[in-house]
Amino acid sequence: MADREITCQVLKVFSEKQGRNTVRLQAVKWGKYPPVLEKREYWYDDSDQEKAGKAKGFNREDFQVIIDNAQEIQNLLQ
């Protein structure tokens, strides 16, 4: 099977938390699919290249960020 290249266009990062890994709440467009709002973990491989990890669920803090930015999020997801 041929390797598929999946591209991700970050439209806007609404929040970012640094810890063992970085977690971002962001509007993104994956490949040919419509834009989505996601919270995703990012980590660095041995060559210091950032890699996308698993998507995460929203918590109360995330929900407040979404409420505060609802109109902009709605516009980005159109």
Summary of the structure (lengths in Angstrom):
residues: 78
radius of gyration: 13.6
end to end distance: 33.6
largest distance: 44.1
contacts: 166
relative contact order: 0.21
helix: 21%
strand: 45%
